[in-house]
Amino acid sequence: MVNFKAEIEKFDTNGEKTGWSYVFIPEAIAQQIKADDRRGFRVCGQIDQLPISGKSLLPMGGGDFILP
């Protein structure tokens, strides 16, 4: 399991993603989760103590992802 700290952010204006809340996953962290994958992939784990599963990371380019 990969642990890291992040804040929940929100897109002000970003096309169809306008208003979305998300967690930004930088390339270095994404590589630890699933190396050399630039497509979206499913993850499970916890945000604080809340379990999550079956959620997809969405690619944002340059190897970075978001968890909407």
C-alpha distances in whole Angstrom, upper triangle without the diagonal:
4,6,10,13,16,19,20,23,25,27,31,33,31,33,31,28,31,29,26,23,20,17,17,14,16,16,14,11,12,12,9,8,11,13,17,17,19,20,18,15,14,10,9,8,10,13,14,14,15,13,13,13,15,15,16,15,19,20,22,23,23,19,18,17,18,16,20
4,7,10,13,16,17,20,23,25,29,30,28,30,29,26,28,27,24,21,18,14,14,11,13,13,11,8,9,10,7,7,10,12,16,16,18,19,17,15,14,11,11,9,10,12,13,15,16,14,14,14,16,15,16,14,17,18,20,21,20,17,15,15,15,14,18
4,7,10,13,15,18,22,24,27,29,28,30,29,26,28,26,23,20,17,13,14,11,13,14,12,9,11,13,10,10,14,16,19,19,20,21,19,17,16,13,12,9,9,10,11,12,14,14,14,15,18,16,17,15,19,19,21,22,21,18,16,16,15,14,18
4,7,10,13,15,19,21,24,26,25,28,28,24,25,24,21,18,15,11,11,9,10,13,11,8,11,13,11,11,15,16,19,19,20,21,19,18,17,14,14,12,11,10,11,14,15,15,15,17,19,17,17,15,18,18,19,20,19,17,15,14,14,13,17
4,7,10,13,16,19,22,24,24,27,26,23,24,22,19,16,13,10,10,10,11,14,13,11,13,16,14,14,18,20,22,22,22,23,21,20,19,16,16,13,11,10,10,13,14,16,16,18,20,18,18,16,18,19,19,21,20,18,15,15,14,13,16
4,7,9,13,15,18,21,20,23,23,19,20,18,16,13,10,7,7,8,10,14,13,11,13,16,16,15,18,20,22,21,21,21,19,19,18,16,16,14,12,10,10,14,15,16,16,18,20,17,17,14,16,17,16,19,19,17,14,13,11,11,13
4,6,10,13,15,18,18,22,21,18,18,16,14,10,9,6,8,10,12,16,17,14,16,19,19,18,21,23,25,23,22,23,20,21,20,18,18,16,14,10,11,15,15,17,16,19,20,17,18,16,17,18,17,20,20,19,15,14,12,11,12
4,7,10,13,16,16,19,18,14,15,12,10,7,6,5,8,11,14,17,18,16,17,20,20,19,22,24,25,23,22,22,19,19,18,17,17,16,14,10,11,15,14,16,15,17,19,15,16,14,15,17,16,19,20,19,15,13,10,9,9
4,7,10,12,13,16,16,12,12,10,8,6,5,6,8,11,14,17,19,17,18,21,22,21,23,24,25,23,22,21,19,20,20,19,19,19,17,14,15,19,18,19,18,20,20,17,17,15,15,16,14,18,19,18,15,13,10,10,9
4,6,9,10,13,13,9,8,6,6,4,6,9,10,14,16,19,21,20,20,23,24,23,25,26,27,25,22,22,19,21,21,20,21,21,20,16,18,21,20,21,19,21,21,18,17,16,15,16,14,18,20,20,16,14,11,11,9
4,6,6,9,10,7,5,5,6,7,8,11,11,15,16,19,22,21,20,24,25,24,25,27,26,24,21,21,19,21,22,22,23,23,22,19,22,25,23,24,22,23,23,19,18,16,14,15,13,16,18,19,15,14,11,12,10
4,7,10,11,9,6,6,8,10,12,14,15,18,20,22,25,24,24,27,29,28,29,30,30,28,25,24,23,25,25,25,27,27,26,23,24,27,26,27,25,27,26,22,21,20,18,18,16,19,21,22,19,17,15,16,14
4,6,9,7,5,7,9,12,13,16,16,19,20,23,26,25,24,28,30,28,29,30,29,27,24,23,22,25,25,26,28,29,28,25,27,30,28,29,27,28,27,23,21,20,17,18,15,17,20,21,19,18,15,17,15
4,6,5,5,8,9,12,12,15,14,17,18,20,24,23,22,25,27,26,26,27,26,24,20,20,19,22,23,24,26,27,27,24,27,30,28,28,25,26,25,21,19,17,14,14,12,14,17,18,16,15,13,15,13
4,5,6,9,10,14,15,18,17,20,21,23,26,26,24,27,29,28,27,29,27,25,21,20,19,22,23,25,27,29,29,26,29,32,29,30,26,27,25,21,19,18,15,15,13,15,19,20,18,17,15,17,14
4,6,9,9,12,14,17,17,19,21,23,26,25,23,26,29,27,26,28,27,24,21,19,17,20,21,23,25,27,27,25,28,30,27,27,24,24,22,19,17,16,13,15,13,16,20,20,18,16,14,15,12
4,6,5,9,10,13,13,16,18,20,23,22,21,24,26,24,24,26,25,22,19,18,16,18,19,20,22,24,23,21,24,26,24,24,21,22,20,17,15,14,11,13,11,15,18,18,16,14,11,12,9
4,6,9,11,14,15,18,20,22,26,24,23,27,28,27,27,29,28,26,23,21,19,22,22,23,25,26,25,22,25,27,25,26,23,24,23,19,18,17,15,16,14,17,20,21,18,16,14,15,12
4,7,10,13,15,18,20,23,26,24,24,27,28,27,28,30,29,27,24,23,20,22,22,23,24,24,23,20,22,25,23,24,21,23,22,19,18,17,16,18,16,20,22,23,19,17,14,14,11
4,6,10,12,15,18,20,23,21,20,24,25,23,24,26,26,23,21,20,17,19,18,19,20,21,20,17,20,22,20,20,18,19,18,15,14,14,12,15,14,17,20,20,17,14,11,10,7
4,7,10,13,16,19,21,19,19,22,23,21,23,25,26,23,21,20,17,18,18,17,18,18,17,14,16,19,16,18,16,17,17,14,14,13,13,15,14,18,20,20,16,13,10,9,6
4,6,9,13,16,18,15,15,19,19,17,19,21,22,20,18,17,14,15,15,14,15,15,14,12,14,17,15,16,14,15,15,12,11,10,10,12,12,15,17,16,13,10,6,5,4
4,6,10,13,14,12,12,16,16,15,17,19,20,18,17,17,14,15,14,13,14,13,12,10,13,16,14,15,13,15,15,12,12,9,10,12,12,15,16,15,11,9,6,5,6
4,6,10,12,10,10,14,15,14,16,17,18,16,15,15,13,14,15,14,15,15,15,13,15,18,18,18,16,17,17,14,13,9,10,10,9,12,13,11,8,6,5,7,9
4,7,8,6,6,10,11,10,12,13,14,13,12,13,12,12,13,12,14,14,14,13,16,19,18,18,16,16,16,13,12,8,9,9,9,11,11,9,6,5,5,7,11
4,6,6,6,9,10,11,12,13,13,13,12,14,13,14,16,15,17,17,17,16,19,22,21,21,19,20,20,17,15,11,12,10,10,10,9,7,5,6,8,11,14
4,5,5,6,9,10,10,10,10,10,9,12,13,14,16,15,18,18,19,19,21,24,24,23,21,21,20,18,15,12,12,10,10,9,7,5,4,7,10,13,16
4,6,5,7,9,10,9,11,12,12,15,15,15,17,16,18,18,19,19,21,23,24,23,21,21,22,19,17,14,15,13,14,13,11,8,8,10,13,15,19
4,5,5,7,9,9,12,12,13,15,14,14,14,13,14,14,15,15,17,20,20,19,18,18,18,16,15,12,14,13,14,14,13,10,9,9,11,12,16
4,5,5,6,7,9,8,9,11,10,10,12,11,13,14,16,16,19,21,20,19,17,16,16,14,12,9,11,10,12,12,11,8,7,7,10,11,15
4,5,5,4,6,8,9,12,12,12,14,13,15,16,18,19,22,23,23,22,20,19,19,17,15,12,14,12,14,13,12,8,9,10,13,15,18
4,6,6,9,11,13,15,14,13,14,12,14,14,16,17,19,21,21,20,18,18,18,17,16,13,16,15,17,17,15,12,12,13,15,15,19
4,6,10,9,12,13,12,10,10,8,10,11,14,15,18,19,19,17,15,14,14,13,12,11,13,13,16,17,16,12,12,11,13,13,17
4,7,6,9,10,10,8,10,10,12,14,17,18,21,22,22,19,17,16,15,14,12,11,13,13,15,15,15,11,12,12,14,14,18
4,6,9,11,12,11,13,13,16,17,20,21,24,26,25,23,21,19,19,18,15,13,15,13,16,15,14,10,12,13,16,17,20
4,6,9,12,12,15,15,19,20,23,24,27,29,28,26,23,21,20,19,16,14,14,12,15,13,12,9,12,13,16,18,21
4,6,8,8,12,13,17,19,22,22,26,27,26,24,21,19,17,16,13,11,11,9,12,12,11,8,10,11,14,15,18
4,7,9,12,14,18,20,22,23,26,28,27,25,22,20,18,16,13,10,9,7,9,8,8,6,8,9,12,14,17
4,6,10,13,17,19,22,22,26,27,25,23,20,18,15,14,10,9,7,6,10,10,11,9,10,9,12,13,15
4,7,10,13,16,19,19,23,24,22,20,16,14,12,10,6,5,5,6,9,11,13,10,10,8,9,10,12
4,7,10,14,16,17,21,22,20,17,14,12,9,8,5,6,7,9,13,14,16,13,12,10,11,10,12
4,7,11,13,15,18,19,17,14,11,8,6,5,4,6,9,12,15,17,19,15,15,12,12,10,12
4,7,10,12,15,16,14,11,8,6,6,6,6,7,11,13,16,18,19,16,15,12,11,9,12
4,7,10,13,13,11,8,5,4,6,7,9,10,14,17,19,22,23,19,18,15,14,11,13
4,7,10,9,8,6,5,6,9,10,12,12,16,19,21,23,24,21,19,16,15,12,14
4,6,6,5,4,6,8,12,11,14,14,18,20,22,24,25,22,20,17,15,12,14
4,6,5,7,7,11,13,12,14,14,17,19,21,23,24,22,19,16,14,11,12
4,6,8,10,14,17,16,18,18,21,23,24,27,27,25,22,19,17,14,16
4,6,9,13,16,16,19,19,22,25,26,29,30,27,24,22,20,17,18
4,7,10,14,13,16,17,20,23,25,28,29,26,23,21,18,15,15
4,7,11,11,14,16,19,22,24,27,28,25,23,20,17,14,15
4,7,7,11,12,16,19,21,24,25,22,20,17,15,11,12
4,5,9,11,15,18,21,23,25,22,20,17,15,12,13
4,7,10,13,16,19,22,24,21,19,16,14,11,12
4,7,10,13,16,19,21,18,16,12,11,7,8
4,6,10,13,15,17,15,13,10,9,7,8
4,7,9,12,14,11,9,6,5,5,7
4,6,9,12,10,9,5,5,6,8
4,6,8,7,6,4,7,9,11
4,7,7,5,5,7,10,11
4,5,6,7,10,14,15
4,6,9,12,16,18
4,7,10,14,16
4,7,11,13
4,7,10
4,6
4
